Amino acid sequence: MKCITVSASSAYDVLVGRGLLRDAGRIVRAVINAPLAVLVSDSTVDALWGNTAAESLEAAGFRVLRYVFPAGEASKNTAEYVKMLEFFAENGVDRSSVVVALGGGVTGDLAGFAAATYLRGIAVVQIPTTVLSCVDSSVGGKTAVDLSAGKNLVGAFCQPRAVICDPDLLDTLPEEIFIDGCAEIIKYAMICDRELLDALSGPDFDREEIIARCVAIKRDIVCRDEFDNGDRQLLNFGHTLGHAIEKLSDYKISHGRAVAIGMSVMARACAGLGICSIRDADLLIGKLETFGLPTGCDYAPEDIAAAAAGDKKRRGNTVTLVVPKAAGNCILNPVPVEKVTEYARLGLGGRV
Ligand SMILES: NC(=O)c1ccc[n+]([C@@H]2O[C@H](COP(=O)([O-])OP(=O)(O)OC[C@H]3O[C@@H](n4cnc5c(N)ncnc54)[C@H](O)[C@@H]3O)[C@@H](O)[C@H]2O)c1
């Protein structure tokens, strides 16, 4: 079985390989000698992959408790978080136990935050099952739940003991969700890897190689700035405008699609401002189109800018935009909030 190991930090590895789920028990056992494993999944993933994971953990000698919550972002809240903690407490989960988060970003964030805080922190292993969670949310140690006031407002930094990434699990993903996660792959390529951008010719990519490459990119960026005060903000390419577009659509435009639009708008604006070439902006937009991702929207630039002004990453009157200088080379550019309208106008084809 082919398996690519990416050392995500000195503390843990991300293993990428087809069929690894069947070997998950042995891999978890190698990083923690726990008697009890709590397998946390959402209802959809549990029905598809829960038994395979549980059998593998049992075969490696773990007593397995399964915890299942309703699938969807709506579950990433404090009530579900507390329910999970109560389950841990009622079932004798202790400091020697390990939480195994099998699922997409919602499961990873929710179970990761529960593990980070239960008894002041117990071990967690991530088994991502969406493209987004393979290349992004399972790596880097951020965990969180949403509040009514906004997404990811309560959380903790908590590095997993291991990440087990089995691209075969993506076979059951609805195409729409698969493609949504691909926007993040294109994002990594545009931020810092021109070769990766050139290699992306559509959704039928070499999953192991591409996922491992994205994990390595995220690892490198997170290593330079674990707590998100500097370079880690590069990962927000397309996100300031993307979040604004998601919000304006009342979340009918999905995250990946909104980020795709956000990246396109930024690239067009930067081409208009002479920061990057039109050719490089077109290259990004062409790649997004190859994946069937949208590159524009009908919202007014002023509305997008107003929604972006509420971004939680805003500091005072300044928003840090991620701007492409070239394909595979983005930089951070702190601008006054008012300047966002100019980018949105230019990027949506209007005049400044
Ligand atoms: N912690 C971080 O650094 C970080 C980074 C990016 C995003 N996130 C978070 O990730 C979340 C989004 O993650 P997501 O897009 O993976 O969403 P998700 O976990 O809700 O998964 C999307 C849907 O796909 C289903 N699903 C998952 N795996 C499947 C599979 N293999 N087969 C069939 N269906 C499957 C799920 O049940 C769900 O309905 C957001 O809450 C976001 O805030 C966190």
The ligand as an SDF file (V2000), in Angstrom:
LIG
                    3D

 44 48  0  0  0  0  0  0  0  0999 V2000
   -9.7690   24.0270   11.8120 N   0  0  0  0  0  0  0  0  0  0  0  0
   -9.4130   24.5970   10.6990 C   0  0  0  0  0  0  0  0  0  0  0  0
   -8.2390   24.9790   10.5000 O   0  0  0  0  0  0  0  0  0  0  0  0
  -10.4410   24.7580    9.6070 C   0  0  0  0  0  0  0  0  0  0  0  0
  -10.0140   25.1650    8.3300 C   0  0  0  0  0  0  0  0  0  0  0  0
  -10.9860   25.2520    7.3280 C   0  0  0  0  0  0  0  0  0  0  0  0
  -12.3180   24.9580    7.6110 C   0  0  0  0  0  0  0  0  0  0  0  0
  -12.6850   24.5810    8.8570 N   0  0  0  0  0  0  0  0  0  0  0  0
  -14.0660   24.2510    9.1840 C   0  0  0  0  0  0  0  0  0  0  0  0
  -14.4340   23.0880    8.4350 O   0  0  0  0  0  0  0  0  0  0  0  0
  -15.8480   23.0700    8.3040 C   0  0  0  0  0  0  0  0  0  0  0  0
  -16.2200   22.6500    6.8950 C   0  0  0  0  0  0  0  0  0  0  0  0
  -15.6810   21.3730    6.6610 O   0  0  0  0  0  0  0  0  0  0  0  0
  -16.2960   20.3890    5.5660 P   0  0  0  0  0  0  0  0  0  0  0  0
  -16.5120   21.1280    4.3090 O   0  0  0  0  0  0  0  0  0  0  0  0
  -15.4690   19.1660    5.5700 O   0  0  0  0  0  0  0  0  0  0  0  0
  -17.7670   20.1520    6.1410 O   0  0  0  0  0  0  0  0  0  0  0  0
  -18.5020   18.9200    6.8860 P   0  0  0  0  0  0  0  0  0  0  0  0
  -17.6480   18.3120    7.8980 O   0  0  0  0  0  0  0  0  0  0  0  0
  -19.8240   19.4330    7.3150 O   0  0  0  0  0  0  0  0  0  0  0  0
  -18.7210   17.9060    5.6890 O   0  0  0  0  0  0  0  0  0  0  0  0
  -19.5650   18.2980    4.6260 C   0  0  0  0  0  0  0  0  0  0  0  0
  -20.6770   17.2680    4.4090 C   0  0  0  0  0  0  0  0  0  0  0  0
  -20.0810   16.1240    3.8050 O   0  0  0  0  0  0  0  0  0  0  0  0
  -20.4760   14.9510    4.5230 C   0  0  0  0  0  0  0  0  0  0  0  0
  -19.3490   14.0270    4.3980 N   0  0  0  0  0  0  0  0  0  0  0  0
  -18.1450   14.1560    4.9670 C   0  0  0  0  0  0  0  0  0  0  0  0
  -17.3280   13.1890    4.5390 N   0  0  0  0  0  0  0  0  0  0  0  0
  -18.0380   12.4260    3.6930 C   0  0  0  0  0  0  0  0  0  0  0  0
  -17.7440   11.2880    2.9080 C   0  0  0  0  0  0  0  0  0  0  0  0
  -16.5220   10.7570    2.8710 N   0  0  0  0  0  0  0  0  0  0  0  0
  -18.7250   10.7630    2.1570 N   0  0  0  0  0  0  0  0  0  0  0  0
  -19.9710   11.3250    2.1440 C   0  0  0  0  0  0  0  0  0  0  0  0
  -20.3150   12.4140    2.8290 N   0  0  0  0  0  0  0  0  0  0  0  0
  -19.3460   12.9590    3.6020 C   0  0  0  0  0  0  0  0  0  0  0  0
  -20.7450   15.4140    5.9150 C   0  0  0  0  0  0  0  0  0  0  0  0
  -21.6450   14.5400    6.5600 O   0  0  0  0  0  0  0  0  0  0  0  0
  -21.3680   16.7970    5.6760 C   0  0  0  0  0  0  0  0  0  0  0  0
  -22.7290   16.6620    5.4110 O   0  0  0  0  0  0  0  0  0  0  0  0
  -16.3470   24.4530    8.6610 C   0  0  0  0  0  0  0  0  0  0  0  0
  -17.0090   24.4070    9.8940 O   0  0  0  0  0  0  0  0  0  0  0  0
  -15.0760   25.2780    8.7680 C   0  0  0  0  0  0  0  0  0  0  0  0
  -15.1940   26.3210    9.7020 O   0  0  0  0  0  0  0  0  0  0  0  0
  -11.7550   24.4720    9.8540 C   0  0  0  0  0  0  0  0  0  0  0  0
  1  2  1  0
  2  3  2  0
  2  4  1  0
  4  5  1  0
  4 44  2  0
  5  6  2  0
  6  7  1  0
  7  8  2  0
  8  9  1  0
  8 44  1  0
  9 10  1  0
  9 42  1  0
 10 11  1  0
 11 12  1  0
 11 40  1  0
 12 13  1  0
 13 14  1  0
 14 15  2  0
 14 16  1  0
 14 17  1  0
 17 18  1  0
 18 19  2  0
 18 20  1  0
 18 21  1  0
 21 22  1  0
 22 23  1  0
 23 24  1  0
 23 38  1  0
 24 25  1  0
 25 26  1  0
 25 36  1  0
 26 27  1  0
 26 35  1  0
 27 28  2  0
 28 29  1  0
 29 30  1  0
 29 35  2  0
 30 31  1  0
 30 32  2  0
 32 33  1  0
 33 34  2  0
 34 35  1  0
 36 37  1  0
 36 38  1  0
 38 39  1  0
 40 41  1  0
 40 42  1  0
 42 43  1  0
M  CHG  2   8   1  16  -1
M  END
$$$$
